[in-house]
Amino acid sequence: MKYFLDTEFIEGFHRPLFGKKRHFIDLISIGIVCEDGREFSSISQEYNFRDADAWVKENVITPLYTQRVHGDARNHLSVSNFHKTLGNTVENISYQIKCFFDCWRDQHFWRAPEGIEVYGYFSDYDWVLFCSLFGRMIDLPKGFPMYCVDLKQTLDEKGLHLKKHPDYPKQTSEHNALADARWNYELYRFLNNENVEVKTKGGGK
């Protein structure tokens, strides 16, 4: 079963009073689309709005706030704190993702069904962040793939430049994790000459 992944995140450095600065990547949101039509999306309640730079605040967090918070809710939920109410803990997101991938737990470990393939686009950071939701890389469910197929690499191997191809799938909502995961699925089918209209559905919490 093929799954298409995208994340939005905050990257930076924590500067302690003493010692070396530490690099971090914190999840804002995640979107996953399965080839069978199922979709998963979630916002983390654990990121720190103050850690985001101006670009991330403007292009990722503010649009997410605008999409999720309406009417009178804006009187008590601001762009800096709405995720505390509407988001999920990383632990809960991890559990929901295991269920989304049809994983199960036996007496000792979480296990994954055979044949899972995960795809992304410029997916190095997406994959590291995705795996970190489970802990360490070795904490992935047993049988889960240990790598993500990067569609950008596939494009390069085929010698394709998207914007020069008249039929390439257009991105209508960049920096939205679920919308970008849907686009990754469209891109995969474009690369494999599967001219099937993508079925979109509303994402979850």
C-alpha positions in Angstrom: 0.0 0.0 0.0 1.4 3.4 -1.0 1.2 6.4 1.3 2.1 10.1 0.5 3.5 12.3 3.3 4.0 15.9 4.0 4.8 17.9 7.1 5.1 21.5 8.2 7.6 22.3 10.9 9.7 24.8 12.8 13.4 24.5 12.5 16.0 26.4 14.5 18.5 26.3 17.3 18.0 26.4 21.1 20.6 28.5 22.8 21.1 27.4 26.4 22.7 29.7 28.9 25.7 27.4 29.0 27.0 24.8 26.5 26.5 24.3 22.8 23.4 25.4 20.8 21.1 22.5 19.8 19.4 22.1 16.5 15.7 21.2 16.6 12.8 20.4 14.2 9.3 20.6 15.8 6.2 19.4 14.1 3.4 21.9 13.2 1.2 19.7 11.1 1.2 16.5 9.2 -0.8 15.2 6.2 -0.8 11.6 4.8 -2.8 10.3 1.8 -3.2 6.6 1.1 -3.8 5.3 -2.4 -7.0 3.6 -1.2 -8.6 7.1 -0.6 -8.1 7.4 3.1 -6.5 10.6 4.5 -5.0 11.7 7.8 -4.1 15.1 9.1 -3.3 16.5 12.4 -1.9 19.6 14.1 0.6 19.3 17.0 -0.2 21.2 20.2 3.4 20.9 21.3 5.2 23.4 19.0 6.2 26.8 20.4 4.9 29.7 18.3 7.7 31.9 19.5 10.2 29.5 18.0 8.8 30.1 14.4 10.5 32.6 12.2 8.5 35.3 10.4 8.2 33.3 7.2 6.7 30.2 8.9 4.3 32.3 10.9 3.1 34.1 7.8 3.0 31.1 5.3 2.3 28.1 7.5 0.8 29.0 10.9 -1.4 31.9 10.0 -3.1 30.1 7.0 -3.7 27.1 9.3 -5.3 29.4 11.9 -7.5 31.0 9.3 -8.7 27.6 8.0 -9.4 26.1 11.4 -10.6 29.0 13.6 -13.8 30.9 12.6 -16.3 33.4 14.0 -16.5 33.9 17.7 -13.8 31.3 18.3 -11.3 34.0 17.3 -12.2 35.9 20.4 -10.4 33.4 22.6 -8.2 31.5 20.2 -5.3 33.5 18.6 -2.8 32.6 15.9 -0.2 32.0 18.7 -2.3 29.6 20.8 -5.0 27.9 18.7 -3.0 24.8 18.4 -3.1 24.2 22.1 -6.8 23.7 21.8 -7.2 22.2 18.3 -4.0 20.2 18.2 -3.0 16.8 19.5 0.0 15.6 21.5 2.8 14.0 19.6 2.1 10.8 21.5 -1.5 10.8 20.3 -0.5 11.7 16.7 1.9 8.8 16.8 -0.9 6.4 17.9 -3.3 7.7 15.3 -0.7 7.2 12.6 0.0 3.6 13.6 -3.8 3.0 13.3 -3.9 4.8 9.9 -1.2 2.5 8.6 -3.1 -0.5 10.0 -0.4 -1.4 12.5 -1.1 -3.5 15.5 0.5 -4.3 18.8 1.4 -7.8 19.9 2.8 -8.8 23.3 6.1 -7.0 22.7 6.1 -4.6 19.7 4.0 -2.6 17.3 4.0 -4.3 13.9 3.2 -3.1 10.4 1.5 -4.9 7.5 3.7 -6.0 4.6 4.1 -3.9 1.5 4.0 -0.3 2.9 5.6 2.3 0.7 6.0 5.9 1.8 6.5 8.8 -0.7 7.3 12.5 -0.2 8.7 15.4 -2.2 12.0 17.0 -1.0 11.3 14.6 1.9 14.5 14.4 3.9 13.2 16.5 6.8 9.7 15.1 6.5 11.0 11.6 7.0 13.2 12.5 9.9 10.3 14.3 11.6 7.9 11.5 10.8 10.2 8.8 12.3 10.8 11.0 15.4 7.1 10.7 16.2 7.8 7.1 17.1 11.0 7.8 19.1 14.1 6.6 17.4 14.4 5.1 13.9 14.5 1.6 15.5 11.2 2.4 17.3 9.2 2.3 14.0 6.7 -0.5 13.9 8.4 -3.8 13.0 8.2 -4.3 9.3 7.8 -0.6 8.5 10.0 0.7 5.7 13.2 2.4 6.9 13.2 4.9 4.1 10.9 7.3 2.2 10.9 7.4 -1.7 11.6 11.0 -2.7 9.6 12.0 -5.8 12.1 14.9 -6.5 14.8 12.3 -6.9 12.5 10.4 -9.3 12.0 13.5 -11.3 15.7 14.0 -11.5 16.3 10.4 -12.6 13.7 10.8 -15.3 15.2 14.1 -16.4 11.9 15.9 -15.9 11.4 19.6 -15.0 7.8 20.0 -13.8 7.2 23.6 -14.9 8.4 22.8 -18.4 5.9 20.0 -18.8 2.4 21.1 -19.9 0.5 18.4 -18.0 2.3 18.5 -14.6 0.0 18.7 -11.6 -0.4 22.2 -10.3 -0.1 23.0 -6.6 -3.0 25.1 -5.4 -2.2 25.3 -1.7 1.5 25.1 -0.8 2.6 24.8 2.8 -0.5 23.0 3.9 0.5 19.5 4.9 -2.6 17.7 3.7 -2.9 19.6 0.5 0.8 18.9 -0.3 0.4 15.2 0.5 -2.5 15.1 -2.0 -0.3 16.8 -4.5 2.5 14.3 -3.9 -0.1 11.6 -4.8 -1.0 13.5 -8.0 2.7 13.8 -8.8 3.3 10.1 -8.3 0.5 9.3 -10.7 1.7 11.8 -13.2 5.2 10.2 -13.1 3.6 6.8 -13.6 1.2 8.0 -16.3 -1.8 7.3 -14.2 -4.2 9.9 -15.5 -6.8 9.5 -12.8 -8.5 12.4 -11.1 -7.4 12.7 -7.4 -10.3 12.2 -5.0 -10.1 14.8 -2.3 -11.8 14.8 1.1 -11.8 17.0 4.1 -9.0 16.4 6.6 -9.4 15.5 10.2 -8.3 17.3 13.3 
